[in-house]
């Protein structure tokens, strides 16, 4: 089944680079109307011009910080006034906060949650009344394999993505009666600016001597991995279009061979642990 996307009204947040830009480009090639936002006015303007060249029916490109309630509401109101509705919202805006929990200030942790979790919720809250009135819509939330399993040095980032996973799963149930679907996109490592400390992620802001060796090793590993990731953002966007077009789209879509291998192993380990402790776990009910 192929859905004609040429008349669809699509919003992509965090679309000035990386996965967000690739997804916006894929919708533009389908001839959709595409609204994008990012924090940098210059970068989002450049991205908007590129979308027009790719064939987007119409483009709205604005500098918006997803943590700014007034800015988000004005952005969505402009789109609704121009296009009369919204068919797809791709919540991609976010960044990685990497480091050990004890070496992170509460301020830094709150900033991570404000952007990744509450920013995503803010955009969705602004769009949902429009979709409910239409009786249709698709909410795509860009999560991560780190929203399924945590890795060393990523506890707080994982906390933000785990939150999005649970929220989106519950939201999908709440919205089904209104004809609105939800989808979680769960990428593994992709060749973007994600590991670029100047643009897409932040390191912990405190230093504790006991963590020094672990910290230096982690930072070196991230630096060595930058721009060597196996995932191709353009192919991810193509895979997402296939899922959007599917007659029975998934709630969760893993992206990348590394993601599939990692999560397959993780889920098998979890099932094994459930079985190993089944008797103890089941012993806690009243007789």
ZAMARGU-4260 file (C-alpha; in steps of 0.2 Angstrom, whole numbers, plus 5000, padded with zeros to 4 digits):
<rodrens>
0) 5000/5000/5000 | 5007/5017/4995 | 4999/5033/5003 | 5000/5048/4993 | 5011/5060/5003
5) 5010/5074/4990 | 4995/5082/5000 | 5001/5079/5017 | 5006/5092/5029 | 5021/5087/5039
10) 5031/5095/5054 | 5049/5090/5058 | 5058/5097/5073 | 5077/5098/5074 | 5077/5097/5055
15) 5093/5108/5051 | 5104/5093/5051 | 5106/5074/5053 | 5091/5062/5055 | 5079/5077/5056
20) 5085/5084/5040 | 5085/5067/5031 | 5067/5064/5036 | 5061/5081/5031 | 5070/5078/5014
25) 5062/5062/5011 | 5045/5070/5014 | 5050/5084/5002 | 5054/5072/4989 | 5036/5065/4990
30) 5030/5082/4987 | 5023/5085/5004 | 5021/5102/5012 | 5035/5102/5025 | 5037/5114/5040
35) 5053/5113/5049 | 5061/5121/5065 | 5078/5121/5074 | 5086/5133/5085 | 5098/5141/5073
40) 5089/5153/5061 | 5103/5153/5048 | 5104/5134/5048 | 5085/5131/5047 | 5084/5144/5033
45) 5097/5134/5023 | 5088/5118/5026 | 5071/5126/5020 | 5079/5131/5004 | 5085/5114/5001
50) 5068/5106/5004 | 5061/5117/4991 | 5074/5112/4978 | 5069/5093/4982 | 5051/5096/4977
55) 5042/5100/4993 | 5025/5107/4989 | 5027/5121/5002 | 5040/5125/5015 | 5039/5134/5032
60) 5055/5136/5041 | 5057/5144/5057 | 5069/5146/5071 | 5061/5138/5087 | 5067/5132/5103
65) 5056/5117/5108 | 5057/5122/5126 | 5049/5139/5123 | 5030/5137/5125 | 5026/5153/5116
70) 5037/5150/5102 | 5030/5132/5099 | 5012/5138/5100 | 5016/5152/5087 | 5024/5140/5076
75) 5010/5128/5076 | 4997/5142/5074 | 5006/5148/5059 | 5006/5131/5051 | 4987/5128/5055
80) 4983/5145/5048 | 4993/5142/5032 | 4988/5124/5028 | 4972/5121/5038 | 4979/5106/5048
85) 4993/5094/5052 | 4995/5076/5046 | 5012/5071/5052 | 5022/5077/5067 | 5040/5071/5068
90) 5047/5074/5085 | 5066/5074/5082 | 5073/5088/5092 | 5084/5083/5105 | 5102/5080/5110
95) 5113/5068/5120 | 5119/5071/5137 | 5134/5059/5140 | 5144/5056/5156 | 5142/5047/5173
100) 5127/5052/5183 | 5137/5058/5198 | 5147/5070/5187 | 5131/5079/5181 | 5124/5094/5190
105) 5105/5094/5192 | 5104/5109/5181 | 5112/5099/5167 | 5100/5084/5170 | 5085/5096/5170
110) 5090/5104/5153 | 5091/5086/5146 | 5074/5082/5151 | 5067/5099/5146 | 5072/5097/5128
115) 5071/5078/5125 | 5055/5075/5135 | 5045/5091/5139 | 5050/5099/5122 | 5043/5083/5113
120) 5027/5084/5124 | 5025/5103/5121 | 5025/5101/5102 | 5013/5086/5103 | 5001/5095/5115
125) 5000/5110/5103 | 4997/5098/5088 | 4984/5086/5095 | 4969/5098/5095 | 4971/5100/5077
130) 4973/5081/5074 | 4958/5077/5085 | 4947/5089/5075 | 4953/5081/5059 | 4950/5064/5065
135) 4967/5058/5059 | 4986/5061/5061 | 5002/5052/5064 | 5014/5057/5079 | 5032/5050/5076
140) 5044/5051/5091 | 5062/5049/5087 | 5069/5038/5102 | 5085/5028/5102 | 5091/5010/5106
145) 5096/5019/5122 | 5077/5021/5125 | 5077/5002/5127 | 5094/4997/5134 | 5106/5009/5143
150) 5125/5009/5140 | 5138/5016/5152 | 5140/5034/5152 | 5122/5037/5145 | 5111/5035/5160
155) 5103/5052/5159 | 5101/5052/5140 | 5093/5034/5142 | 5082/5041/5156 | 5075/5054/5143
160) 5073/5041/5130 | 5065/5028/5141 | 5052/5042/5146 | 5048/5045/5128 | 5046/5026/5125
165) 5033/5024/5139 | 5024/5040/5136 | 5022/5036/5117 | 5016/5019/5120 | 5003/5025/5132
170) 4999/5040/5121 | 4995/5028/5106 | 4981/5020/5116 | 4974/5036/5121 | 4973/5043/5104
175) 4968/5027/5094 | 4949/5032/5096 | 4952/5048/5087 | 4961/5040/5072 | 4978/5046/5077
180) 4993/5034/5077 | 5009/5035/5085 | 5026/5028/5080 | 5043/5026/5089 | 5058/5027/5078
185) 5073/5019/5087 | 5090/5022/5078 | 5106/5014/5083 | 5122/5023/5078 | 5120/5034/5063
190) 5133/5045/5054 | 5127/5062/5060 | 5133/5076/5071 | 5127/5067/5086 | 5144/5065/5093
195) 5149/5083/5089 | 5151/5092/5106 | 5148/5109/5097 | 5131/5105/5090 | 5122/5089/5096
200) 5128/5083/5113 | 5135/5089/5130 | 5147/5081/5142 | 5144/5080/5161 | 5149/5096/5169
205) 5157/5090/5186 | 5173/5080/5189 | 5175/5066/5202 | 5193/5058/5204 | 5186/5041/5205
210) 5178/5042/5188 | 5193/5049/5179 | 5199/5034/5170 | 5181/5029/5165 | 5178/5047/5159
215) 5193/5048/5149 | 5190/5031/5141 | 5172/5036/5137 | 5177/5053/5129 | 5190/5045/5118
220) 5178/5032/5112 | 5165/5045/5108 | 5178/5055/5099 | 5185/5040/5089 | 5167/5035/5084
225) 5162/5052/5077 | 5158/5051/5058 | 5162/5032/5058 | 5144/5026/5063 | 5137/5013/5051
230) 5120/5020/5049 | 5115/5031/5034 | 5102/5044/5038 | 5095/5044/5020 | 5092/5026/5021
235) 5084/5028/5038 | 5072/5041/5031 | 5068/5029/5016 | 5064/5015/5029 | 5053/5027/5039
240) 5043/5031/5023 | 5040/5013/5020 | 5033/5012/5038 | 5022/5027/5036 | 5015/5019/5020
245) 5012/5002/5027 | 4994/4996/5030 | 4999/4990/5047 | 5013/5001/5053 | 5023/4997/5068
250) 5022/5005/5085 | 5041/5003/5086 | 5053/5004/5071 | 5072/4999/5074 | 5084/5007/5062
255) 5101/5000/5058 | 5109/4982/5059 | 5118/4987/5075 | 5101/4992/5083 | 5093/4975/5078
260) 5107/4965/5084 | 5109/4974/5100 | 5090/4974/5105 | 5087/4956/5099 | 5101/4951/5111
265) 5095/4962/5125 | 5077/4956/5124 | 5083/4938/5124 | 5093/4941/5140 | 5077/4949/5148
270) 5066/4935/5144 | 5080/4923/5151 | 5080/4933/5167 | 5061/4932/5169 | 5062/4913/5167
275) 5076/4911/5179 | 5067/4921/5192 | 5049/4916/5188 | 5046/4906/5204 | 5052/4919/5215
280) 5043/4933/5206 | 5026/4923/5206 | 5028/4919/5225 | 5023/4937/5230 | 5004/4935/5228
285) 4991/4931/5241 | 4987/4913/5242
</rodrens>
